[in-house]
Structures are given as C-alpha cells and as structure tokens.
Amino acid sequence: SYKVAGLAGLQTMKAFVSVIALLLVFNYIRRYKILVNLQVLLLSIFSYGLCSRFSLRPEILSIPLTIIALQRFQTLREAWNYKILIQVSALLIFWSNYHVSAVFGFVVWGGFFLEYIISWNRLEKRQWKQLIAFFSTFFVGFLNPALSHPALALLSFDPYWLKVISEYTRPLDIELADSTFLVYVLSII
C-alpha cells in the first residue's frame, strides 16, 4: 500500500485493519451475549490497546488473525469438525508465511489441544484421528520457504530486538502519570 498511496495508504491500511479487528471482537463478544455495558468496556479497552500499540509494521495483520484464530478454535471446541480444522490449518499456513507472530496462533492452538486431550477419559478410534489431525495442524507451521516453524524461530531470537521492537513490549506498559491513559480511564468511567 505504501508504493501505491504513500504514507496515506499505510494510514488507511492501519485504519482498515483496526476497524476489521474491532468488528471481529464485537462479533465475538456478541456471540456470547455479554451485557451491553461490559461490551462497551471491553471494546473500549481493546480500542485503547489498538491505538497505543499499533505501529505500521508487518505485525499489523497479526491482531485480526489472532482474533480469527480464537473464533475458529472456539467453534472447533464447541463441536469437532474437520472443515473448521482445515480452515485453521489454512489460516496458520498463511500466517506462518506472513510473519513470525504466527506463534500466537500456535500457542493458542496448543492450549486448545491440551484442553481437548485432558478432557478425554480414554482414547477411542475417533479420538486417535483427532489426535493425528491436531499434530498435523501443528506441523503446517513448517510449510514456508525456510521450512522453519514460528515457534522454533523464537528459540533463536536475538534479545536485542526485544528492546527495540514495540510488538514485544507489554501492551499496557503505562505509567499512571500518563495523561492520555488518565483521560481514557476517566472517559470510560
């Protein structure tokens, strides 16, 4: 978008991705029929997090991808379905080829997988198929030109970058004296 429209194109892309992320979160929240006041509070906190963290970097798509992954995992959690599993695999392949932030998708997938395994009383034939499907979904992370899984890339991550890249800082790393944060909190109350 920068080559086509310059800085305005990047800002437009950032706004577009932010709106998509907010709509995805709103859809996710409404799905569970949460009280309207709590919906407003959650969307306000999420929008503040978007504004305070969103930089024009490749990570920009990782936020909506994380929300989509959570929605797909939750759908799969409610009712096992190979169609959803294929969607999850396609999402993780795309994400793994896009940015190393795909590790978030694999971490959430791992948590879902562990919860699913713990809920089993004994392994039945159907569950063996699901177990194989879980592992194969993890291995789609290797389907990229470097044949490197995002989780393994973190093991060789240079600690220097932790200090200089904003996506690796805590999302609400703020001080109470920060006037923007105080105005935001007061506006919610």
Secondary structure, 3 states (H helix, E strand, C coil): CHHHHHHHHHHHHHHHHHHHHHHHHHHHHHHCCCCHHHHHHHHHHHHHHHHHHCCCCHHHHHHHHHHHHHHHHHHHHHCCCHHHHHHHHHHHHHHHHHCCCHHHHHHHHHHHHHHHHHCCCCCCHHHHHHHHHHHHHHHHHHCCCCCCCHHHHHHCCCCHHHHHCHHHCCCCCCCCCCHHHHHHHHHHC
